[in-house]
């Protein structure tokens, strides 16, 4: 019975570790690039607004 319990614990921990690894990999490969792209668009929009105001200011 002790071997079964140890095997079950190791199996559950392995499954949890694999799930966490999959989530982190998904975040790194899918979510972060989208957020970086959105940040670039936001920065470009801010630059364009400053440039537009400076061009029409005086």
C-alpha positions in Angstrom: 0.0 0.0 0.0 2.9 2.4 0.7 4.2 2.0 -2.9 0.8 2.8 -4.3 0.5 6.0 -2.2 4.0 7.1 -3.1 3.2 6.4 -6.8 0.0 8.3 -6.6 1.6 11.3 -5.0 4.4 11.4 -7.6 1.9 11.0 -10.4 -0.3 13.9 -9.1 2.7 16.1 -8.6 4.0 15.3 -12.1 0.6 16.0 -13.6 0.4 19.4 -11.8 3.9 20.3 -12.9 3.2 19.4 -16.5 0.0 21.6 -16.4 1.8 24.5 -14.9 4.6 24.1 -17.5 2.0 24.1 -20.3 0.3 27.2 -19.0 3.6 29.1 -18.7 4.6 28.0 -22.2 1.3 29.2 -23.6 1.6 32.5 -21.9 5.1 33.0 -23.2 4.3 32.0 -26.8 0.8 33.5 -27.3 -0.2 36.0 -24.6 3.1 38.0 -24.2 3.6 38.7 -28.0 0.0 40.0 -28.2 0.5 42.3 -25.3 3.8 43.5 -26.7 2.2 44.3 -30.0 -0.6 46.2 -28.3 1.9 48.2 -26.3 3.8 49.1 -29.6 0.5 50.3 -31.1 -0.3 52.4 -28.0 3.2 53.9 -28.1 2.9 54.8 -31.8 -0.5 56.3 -31.1 0.9 58.5 -28.4 3.8 59.6 -30.6 1.5 60.4 -33.4 -0.7 62.5 -31.1 2.3 64.5 -29.8 3.6 65.0 -33.4 0.2 66.2 -34.5 -0.2 68.6 -31.7 3.3 70.0 -32.2 2.7 70.4 -36.0 -0.5 72.4 -35.4 0.7 74.3 -32.4 2.7 76.9 -34.0 
